[in-house]
C-alpha cells in the first residue's frame, strides 16, 4: 500500500533511489536507447529548428539529467538547426541563439553552464522553434514535470508557439504516477524514455 504524498521532494527521492540502484553500464545502455529513439522521432527529424539545452556534465550520472552533448553534436552533423539558451537574470528569461559548431560557438557562463556566444551566434525568436527538448528531473504520463526550481523552463514552455512540440527525454525510472502541478500549462507534450514514447494523456 503506497500512500505517498506526491510532493516534489518525495517524487525526487523516489526517482533518485531508482536511478541510484542502476549501474553506470545500465544507465549508458538506457541513454543510448533514448538517443536512438530521438533520432527516429519524426517530429525531431523533420524540425527545421530544435531547441536543446546543455547539460552541466557530459557524464551519464544517477542525477537523472540526460547529457545532451552527443545529441547536439549528432544533430549538427546531420545539419539540423540547433538553438541553445542563454540565461538572463531579467525575470528568469532565456535568450535563444543558433549554433553551428559545438566546439567554437559555446562559452562557459558565470554559472559554469555552456552557453552560445552571442558575439558569434545568431539570435533566434521563440516563434521560430519547431521542437523544444525540455529538461527535467521527473515526469508523469500526463506531461507533468519537476524541473530544477528556477522556473526558467516552466516559463519557456508557456511562451513557445502552439505549433512547437514540447518534448522531454527521461530514463524510465524518472516516470512517476503523478506530479502535482500548479497548472497544466506547464506540461510537456511527449516524453521519450529508453522503453517508450509517452504522449500526454
C-alpha positions in Angstrom: 0.0 0.0 0.0 1.5 3.2 -1.1 0.0 6.4 0.3 2.9 8.6 -0.6 2.2 12.3 -0.9 3.3 13.3 -4.3 5.3 16.3 -3.2 8.2 17.4 -5.2 10.7 16.1 -2.6 9.2 12.7 -2.3 9.0 12.3 -6.1 12.6 13.3 -6.5 13.6 10.9 -3.7 11.8 8.1 -5.4 13.5 8.8 -8.7 16.9 9.2 -7.1 16.5 5.8 -5.4 15.5 4.1 -8.6 18.4 5.6 -10.6 20.8 5.0 -7.8 20.1 1.3 -8.0 21.3 1.2 -11.6 24.9 0.6 -12.7 26.8 3.0 -14.9 26.6 0.4 -17.7 22.8 0.1 -17.3 22.4 3.9 -17.4 24.6 4.1 -20.5 22.5 1.5 -22.2 19.4 3.4 -21.3 20.9 6.7 -22.6 21.7 5.0 -25.9 18.1 3.8 -26.2 16.8 7.4 -25.6 19.2 8.9 -28.1 18.3 6.3 -30.7 14.6 6.9 -30.2 15.0 10.7 -30.5 16.8 10.3 -33.9 14.0 8.0 -35.0 11.3 10.5 -33.9 9.7 12.1 -36.9 8.9 15.5 -35.2 12.6 15.9 -34.3 14.0 14.7 -37.6 11.6 17.0 -39.6 12.1 20.0 -37.4 14.0 22.9 -39.0 14.9 24.5 -35.7 15.3 22.4 -32.5 15.7 23.9 -29.0 18.0 21.9 -26.7 19.9 22.7 -23.5 23.5 22.0 -22.5 23.7 19.7 -19.5 26.1 20.6 -16.8 28.0 17.4 -17.0 28.9 15.2 -20.0 28.9 12.1 -18.0 25.9 9.9 -17.5 25.1 10.2 -13.8 22.4 9.0 -11.5 21.0 12.5 -11.1 18.7 11.9 -14.0 19.9 14.8 -16.1 20.2 13.4 -19.7 23.5 14.5 -21.1 23.0 16.4 -24.4 26.4 17.0 -25.8 26.4 13.8 -28.0 22.8 14.6 -29.2 23.7 18.2 -30.1 26.9 17.1 -32.0 25.0 14.4 -33.9 22.2 16.8 -34.8 24.7 19.4 -36.0 26.4 16.6 -38.0 23.2 16.0 -39.9 22.8 19.8 -40.4 19.8 20.2 -38.2 19.3 23.8 -36.9 20.2 23.8 -33.2 19.1 26.5 -30.8 20.5 26.8 -27.2 19.6 29.1 -24.3 21.4 32.0 -22.7 20.0 32.5 -19.2 19.5 36.1 -18.1 18.7 37.5 -14.6 15.8 39.5 -16.0 12.7 37.8 -14.7 14.1 34.3 -15.3 14.2 34.8 -19.0 16.0 32.9 -21.7 17.5 34.3 -24.9 17.9 31.9 -27.8 20.9 31.6 -30.2 21.5 29.2 -33.1 24.9 27.4 -33.0 26.7 25.7 -35.9 29.8 24.4 -34.1 29.8 22.9 -30.7 33.5 23.4 -30.0 33.7 27.0 -31.3 30.3 28.6 -30.6 30.0 27.9 -26.8 31.4 29.7 -23.8 31.2 29.0 -20.1 28.9 31.3 -18.3 29.3 32.7 -14.7 27.2 29.8 -13.5 29.5 27.2 -15.2 27.0 26.5 -17.9 27.9 26.1 -21.5 26.0 28.8 -23.5 26.1 30.2 -27.0 28.5 33.1 -27.5 26.2 36.0 -28.5 29.2 37.5 -30.4 29.3 34.5 -32.8 25.7 33.2 -32.8 22.5 34.4 -34.4 19.7 35.3 -32.1 16.5 33.4 -32.7 12.9 34.2 -32.0 10.8 31.8 -29.8 8.2 31.7 -32.6 10.7 30.0 -35.0 11.2 26.9 -32.8 9.7 23.8 -34.2 10.5 21.4 -31.4 11.8 22.1 -27.9 13.6 19.4 -25.8 12.8 20.5 -22.2 15.0 19.0 -19.5 13.5 17.9 -16.2 14.1 15.6 -13.2 10.8 13.7 -13.0 7.7 13.3 -15.2 4.2 11.7 -15.2 2.2 10.4 -18.2 0.1 13.5 -18.3 3.1 15.6 -19.2 3.7 16.7 -15.6 7.3 17.8 -14.9 9.5 18.5 -12.0 12.2 21.0 -13.0 15.2 22.5 -11.4 13.5 25.0 -9.2 14.4 28.1 -11.1 11.3 28.3 -13.3 13.3 29.1 -16.5 11.9 26.2 -18.4 8.4 26.4 -17.0 8.2 30.0 -18.3 9.7 28.9 -21.6 7.0 26.2 -22.0 4.2 28.8 -21.8 5.9 31.1 -24.3 6.6 28.6 -27.0 4.3 28.7 -30.0 1.3 26.3 -30.1 2.8 24.6 -33.1 6.0 23.8 -31.2 6.3 20.2 -29.9 7.4 20.2 -26.3 9.4 17.0 -25.6 11.3 15.7 -22.7 13.9 12.9 -22.6 13.9 10.8 -19.5 15.0 7.4 -18.1 12.0 5.2 -17.5 12.9 5.4 -13.8 12.0 9.1 -13.9 8.4 8.4 -14.7 6.2 8.5 -11.6 2.4 8.0 -11.1 1.5 11.7 -10.6 3.2 15.1 -10.3 1.1 17.8 -8.6 1.4 21.0 -10.7 0.0 24.4 -10.2 -1.2 24.5 -13.8 -1.4 22.1 -16.7 0.0 24.9 -18.9 3.5 23.9 -17.7 3.3 20.3 -19.1 5.2 18.8 -21.9 3.5 17.1 -24.9 5.7 14.0 -25.3 8.3 12.1 -23.1 10.8 9.8 -24.8 12.2 7.2 -22.4 14.5 4.2 -23.0 11.4 2.0 -23.2 8.7 4.0 -24.9 7.4 7.3 -26.3 4.7 8.7 -24.0 2.1 11.0 -25.5 0.4 13.3 -22.9 -2.9 11.8 -21.8 
